[in-house]
Each structure stands twice: as structure tokens, then as C-alpha cells.
Amino acid sequence: MLKQRVITAVVLLALLLPAVFVPMVWPLALLTLLMIAAAGWEWSRLNQLPGAAAVATGLLVAAACGGAWALGWTEQAPSAAWWVATAIWVIGGSLALRAGPSGWPSIPKALRWLIGCVALWAAWLALAHAKSVGVNFLLSVFCLPWMADIAAYFGGRTFGKRKLAPTISPGKSWEGVWSGMLGVLVLAEAWIALDARLGVDVPSLYTQLAGTWGHAVMVVSVLLLAAMSVVGDLFESLVKRSAGAKDSSQLLPGHGGVLDRVDALLPVFPMALALSLA
């Protein structure tokens, strides 16, 4: 299993890193479009729409992303798109987590399908748009949920006592959540300091938030984004538990599916753009 995980991670990095650092937007947009289409296929299967319906869902998500790309939204998307996606995640995510795995199937299948398609489309568009803003900005958004997850893991293992959501993800604790939030605050302050020292052409998410809204609002925004990364993770776990699945698929050997790897990013990217590009 470990060997599979390492090989898959190396292959993914070999594909993603060049696409991130080249000046053009299209290599990363195209690569992530393919991944989001695969995530659409996984989402359909997790919501009792397997087979041809799942393939059609993946193709539809890809077509929706391609349509936004053709309209030039990867360079200049309507700001309303980020706020709509943010509202869906804040309100819908909260309601879904409150209902739990047993409540998810009670939502009409068509609505569940639509929620996933919209969330995937908005996340892809936000990611492509972040790339058009600049590599420093893009990486700063990517690193936020990664830091939250890493800090939560070690904080939870060391201090974890109170379960966060035992019916959804028994391994997560409130102490892990607080550790993750502390980790992203350290990340934000360090990145702002590096931006100032290095004189970057494009500010990071954290520098942009501090410059636009002030330092205090930046801190609150970063904590909110860290919290929403947890919501994204828990939401996907809820859907998998409701479907009786351990992983969203086996497309990524040793890692599960695409949704398993991007769940925390789905709410963070559109929300980061809503807060920073307002």
C-alpha cells in the first residue's frame, strides 16, 4: 500500500508541478478539468447513479467547465459565482452535517446530484482563475487546507480527546480542528512576511486579504477558510458513509479517488476568491 501511495504521489506531482509553474493557464486548467470530470463520475456513483449516468455526469461537469473556459471566465469570472458557491457551502454544508449520514439519502437524488456538480464546477473555475492571478496566490490557497490537515493530524494525535463528528469521521477531534486553525494562522503570517521580504509581483491570498480588509479581518478569514476545509472533508466522508463506501473510487492507487484528495479544496477555492477579490 505504501509503495502504491508513493508511486501515485510522484506521478501526480510530476504532472501537477510543471502545470502550476508554467506561465500559461491552460496546462493546469486542462489537467484539473480532467480530474474534476473524474470527480463528477465518482460523485454520481456515490449518489446511486452508476454506470452510464456516472459517465454522463463526468462528461457534463467537463462540458460545464469547458463552457466557462470558452467564455473567458478562467481569466475574469463573475464575482457572484464565488459568493453563490460560498453560500451553498456554508448553508448547505452546515445542514448536511447536521442531518448526518442517515439524513443524506432523504434529499432528492436529483438535488444531491446537482449540488455535487455545481460544487465541482465552481471549485475548478476558482482554481483556474487563481492560476490566472498568479502562482504565489494559487499556491497560498492550495497550502491552506494542506496545512490545516497536517496540523490537525498531529494536534489530534497529541491532544485529541473530544470527538468532532463521531458518526461521520470518528478519527477527527476538536483539538485537531484548533490545531489546524493555529497552523494556518502561522502559515498566513509567515507567507505575509515572505511576500514583503521577497517583493513578489503577485501577493498571496493572505497579503491580499490583509491589504484589502486589514489584518484582523485577514485572521478571521483564514480561520473561516480553515473551518470550511474541515466542512469539505466531513461532507465527503458523510456522503461516502451514507453510500457504504470507504473511498470515492480506486482511480488513484493507494489514495482512493479524486474526491478523496480534493474534498477540502472544494469549498476553500471559491470562498478564497470571494473574500480576496471582492
TAWOUR-V176253 format. One record per backbone hydrogen bond with DSSP energy under -0.5 kcal/mol. CO is the residue of the C=O (numbers start at 1). NH is the residue of the N-H. E is the energy in kcal/mol with one decimal. If there is no record, write none. Layout:
co=<CO;CO>
nh=<NH;NH>
e=<E;E>
//
This chain:
co=<1;2;3;4;5;6;7;8;9;10;11;12;13;15;16;17;18;19;25;26;27;28;29;30;31;32;33;34;35;36;37;38;39;40;41;42;43;44;44;45;50;51;52;53;54;55;56;57;58;59;60;61;62;63;64;65;66;67;68;69;72;72;78;78;79;79;80;81;82;83;84;85;86;87;87;88;88;89;90;91;92;93;94;95;96;99;100;100;101;103;104;108;109;110;111;112;113;114;115;116;117;118;119;120;121;122;123;124;125;126;127;128;129;130;134;135;136;137;138;139;140;141;141;142;143;144;145;146;147;148;149;150;151;152;153;154;155;155;156;161;162;165;165;169;169;172;173;174;175;176;177;178;179;180;181;182;183;184;185;186;187;188;189;190;191;192;193;194;195;195;201;204;205;206;207;208;209;209;210;214;215;216;217;218;219;220;221;222;223;224;225;226;227;228;229;230;231;232;233;234;235;236;237;238;239;240;240;241;251;252;252;256;257;258;258;259;262;262;263;264;265;266;267;268;269;270;271;272;273>
nh=<5;6;7;8;9;10;11;12;13;14;15;16;17;19;20;21;22;28;29;30;31;32;33;34;35;36;37;38;39;40;41;42;43;44;45;46;47;47;49;48;53;55;56;57;58;59;60;61;62;63;64;65;66;67;68;69;70;71;73;72;75;76;81;82;82;83;84;85;86;87;88;89;90;91;92;92;93;93;94;95;96;97;98;99;100;103;103;104;105;106;107;112;113;114;115;116;117;118;119;120;121;122;123;124;125;126;127;128;129;130;131;132;133;134;138;139;140;141;142;143;144;144;145;146;147;148;149;150;151;152;153;154;155;156;157;158;159;160;160;163;174;168;169;165;172;164;177;178;179;180;181;182;183;184;185;186;187;188;189;190;191;192;193;194;195;196;197;198;199;200;203;208;209;210;211;212;213;214;214;218;219;220;221;222;223;224;225;226;227;228;229;230;231;232;233;234;235;236;237;238;239;240;241;242;243;244;245;244;253;255;256;252;261;261;262;263;265;266;267;268;269;270;271;272;273;274;275;276;277>
e=<-2.5;-2.5;-2.5;-2.7;-2.4;-2.5;-2.3;-2.6;-2.5;-2.3;-1.4;-3.1;-2.4;-1.0;-2.3;-2.1;-1.7;-0.5;-2.3;-2.9;-2.3;-2.7;-1.7;-1.9;-1.6;-2.7;-2.2;-1.8;-2.1;-2.1;-1.9;-2.1;-2.8;-2.1;-1.8;-2.2;-0.9;-0.7;-2.3;-1.1;-1.2;-1.9;-2.7;-2.0;-2.2;-2.2;-2.5;-2.6;-2.1;-2.5;-2.6;-2.3;-2.7;-2.5;-2.0;-2.2;-2.5;-1.6;-2.5;-1.6;-1.1;-2.0;-1.7;-0.6;-0.6;-1.5;-2.8;-2.1;-2.2;-2.5;-2.4;-2.2;-2.8;-2.6;-0.7;-1.4;-0.8;-1.0;-1.1;-2.3;-2.6;-2.4;-2.0;-2.1;-1.9;-0.5;-0.9;-1.2;-0.7;-0.9;-1.6;-2.3;-2.5;-2.3;-2.7;-1.9;-2.1;-2.7;-2.4;-2.4;-2.4;-2.8;-2.0;-2.4;-2.5;-2.4;-2.4;-2.7;-2.4;-2.5;-1.9;-1.5;-1.4;-1.7;-2.5;-3.0;-1.8;-1.6;-2.4;-2.7;-0.7;-0.6;-0.8;-1.1;-3.0;-2.5;-2.2;-2.6;-2.9;-2.0;-2.2;-2.1;-2.7;-2.7;-2.2;-1.8;-3.1;-0.6;-1.7;-0.6;-2.5;-1.7;-3.0;-0.5;-1.9;-2.3;-1.6;-2.5;-2.1;-2.4;-2.3;-2.3;-2.3;-2.0;-1.8;-2.1;-2.2;-2.7;-2.4;-2.4;-2.5;-2.4;-2.0;-2.2;-2.7;-2.0;-2.1;-3.1;-1.5;-1.0;-0.5;-2.4;-2.4;-2.4;-2.4;-2.2;-2.8;-0.7;-1.2;-1.9;-2.2;-2.0;-2.9;-2.5;-2.2;-2.3;-2.5;-2.3;-2.3;-2.3;-1.7;-1.3;-1.8;-2.5;-1.9;-3.0;-2.9;-1.9;-2.0;-2.7;-2.2;-2.4;-2.8;-2.5;-1.8;-0.8;-2.9;-0.7;-0.7;-2.9;-1.2;-2.8;-0.7;-1.2;-1.6;-1.5;-0.9;-1.4;-0.6;-0.7;-2.1;-0.7;-1.5;-2.7;-1.9;-2.2;-2.1;-2.2;-2.4>
//
